[in-house]
Amino acid sequence: MVADSTSVPVDISLSQNYPNPFNPTTNIKYSIPKSCIVKINVYDALGKLVTTLINDNKSA
């Protein structure tokens, strides 16, 4: 969680995706210490937003 605009997030984990980001499907594992808004975006190699996978309030 971020306490203020100068803090570094703590207790948030985003694991390596598997099996491979170039396969038609991949799994992304994450964990959060308490309920909060989670947003996961996917970008292409040029930095262009491809899609938003999650943008919702999630429980721990």
ZALO-187098 format. One record per residue (C-alpha): residue number from 1; x, y, z. Coordinates in pm, 1 decimal. Example, Ala and Ser with C-alpha at 12.3 -4.5 7.8 and 13.67 -1.06 7.14 Angstrom:
// ZALO-187098
<atom><n>1</n><x>1230.0</x><y>-450.0</y><z>780.0</z></atom>
<atom><n>2</n><x>1367.0</x><y>-106.0</y><z>714.0</z></atom>
// end
This chain:
// ZALO-187098
<atom><n>1</n><x>0.0</x><y>0.0</y><z>0.0</z></atom>
<atom><n>2</n><x>112.9</x><y>354.4</y><z>-56.4</z></atom>
<atom><n>3</n><x>88.4</x><y>575.1</y><z>253.5</z></atom>
<atom><n>4</n><x>146.5</x><y>899.8</y><z>64.9</z></atom>
<atom><n>5</n><x>286.4</x><y>1018.7</y><z>-269.1</z></atom>
<atom><n>6</n><x>650.0</x><y>977.8</y><z>-154.3</z></atom>
<atom><n>7</n><x>616.4</x><y>627.5</y><z>-6.2</z></atom>
<atom><n>8</n><x>723.1</x><y>301.6</y><z>-160.9</z></atom>
<atom><n>9</n><x>459.8</x><y>24.3</y><z>-175.2</z></atom>
<atom><n>10</n><x>510.9</x><y>-250.9</y><z>82.3</z></atom>
<atom><n>11</n><x>367.7</x><y>-602.5</y><z>115.7</z></atom>
<atom><n>12</n><x>247.5</x><y>-609.2</y><z>-245.6</z></atom>
<atom><n>13</n><x>369.8</x><y>-896.1</y><z>-459.7</z></atom>
<atom><n>14</n><x>351.2</x><y>-941.6</y><z>-837.3</z></atom>
<atom><n>15</n><x>498.7</x><y>-1274.7</y><z>-944.1</z></atom>
<atom><n>16</n><x>647.9</x><y>-1374.8</y><z>-1278.0</z></atom>
<atom><n>17</n><x>382.3</x><y>-1469.6</y><z>-1530.2</z></atom>
<atom><n>18</n><x>378.2</x><y>-1825.3</y><z>-1663.2</z></atom>
<atom><n>19</n><x>404.9</x><y>-2025.6</y><z>-1878.6</z></atom>
<atom><n>20</n><x>518.5</x><y>-1755.2</y><z>-2122.4</z></atom>
<atom><n>21</n><x>393.1</x><y>-1406.3</y><z>-2211.5</z></atom>
<atom><n>22</n><x>399.2</x><y>-1497.7</y><z>-2583.3</z></atom>
<atom><n>23</n><x>155.1</x><y>-1788.2</y><z>-2546.9</z></atom>
<atom><n>24</n><x>-214.6</x><y>-1725.0</y><z>-2616.8</z></atom>
<atom><n>25</n><x>-280.3</x><y>-1740.1</y><z>-2240.5</z></atom>
<atom><n>26</n><x>-68.3</x><y>-1672.3</y><z>-1933.6</z></atom>
<atom><n>27</n><x>-121.0</x><y>-1664.2</y><z>-1556.6</z></atom>
<atom><n>28</n><x>-31.0</x><y>-1366.6</y><z>-1340.3</z></atom>
<atom><n>29</n><x>-16.5</x><y>-1420.7</y><z>-964.7</z></atom>
<atom><n>30</n><x>-35.4</x><y>-1127.1</y><z>-723.3</z></atom>
<atom><n>31</n><x>-102.8</x><y>-1074.5</y><z>-354.2</z></atom>
<atom><n>32</n><x>-210.0</x><y>-774.6</y><z>-149.5</z></atom>
<atom><n>33</n><x>-206.0</x><y>-732.6</y><z>230.7</z></atom>
<atom><n>34</n><x>-560.5</x><y>-594.1</y><z>256.4</z></atom>
<atom><n>35</n><x>-853.9</x><y>-500.9</y><z>37.4</z></atom>
<atom><n>36</n><x>-772.8</x><y>-226.0</y><z>-210.5</z></atom>
<atom><n>37</n><x>-810.5</x><y>-123.9</y><z>-572.8</z></atom>
<atom><n>38</n><x>-596.6</x><y>-341.1</y><z>-800.4</z></atom>
<atom><n>39</n><x>-508.4</x><y>-231.2</y><z>-1152.6</z></atom>
<atom><n>40</n><x>-305.0</x><y>-447.6</y><z>-1389.5</z></atom>
<atom><n>41</n><x>-233.9</x><y>-311.1</y><z>-1736.0</z></atom>
<atom><n>42</n><x>-63.2</x><y>-484.1</y><z>-2028.8</z></atom>
<atom><n>43</n><x>162.7</x><y>-278.2</y><z>-2256.3</z></atom>
<atom><n>44</n><x>329.0</x><y>-366.8</y><z>-2585.8</z></atom>
<atom><n>45</n><x>703.2</x><y>-333.7</y><z>-2651.3</z></atom>
<atom><n>46</n><x>656.2</x><y>31.7</y><z>-2752.0</z></atom>
<atom><n>47</n><x>480.9</x><y>119.8</y><z>-2426.3</z></atom>
<atom><n>48</n><x>131.9</x><y>143.2</y><z>-2578.2</z></atom>
<atom><n>49</n><x>-150.2</x><y>24.0</y><z>-2352.7</z></atom>
<atom><n>50</n><x>-291.0</x><y>-300.5</y><z>-2495.0</z></atom>
<atom><n>51</n><x>-551.8</x><y>-383.2</y><z>-2231.4</z></atom>
<atom><n>52</n><x>-644.7</x><y>-346.3</y><z>-1866.0</z></atom>
<atom><n>53</n><x>-681.8</x><y>-688.6</y><z>-1705.2</z></atom>
<atom><n>54</n><x>-801.7</x><y>-572.9</y><z>-1363.2</z></atom>
<atom><n>55</n><x>-926.1</x><y>-237.6</y><z>-1238.8</z></atom>
<atom><n>56</n><x>-1138.2</x><y>-325.4</y><z>-940.8</z></atom>
<atom><n>57</n><x>-1152.0</x><y>-345.3</y><z>-562.8</z></atom>
<atom><n>58</n><x>-1008.7</x><y>-684.3</y><z>-457.0</z></atom>
<atom><n>59</n><x>-988.8</x><y>-853.2</y><z>-119.1</z></atom>
<atom><n>60</n><x>-663.7</x><y>-975.3</y><z>33.6</z></atom>
// end
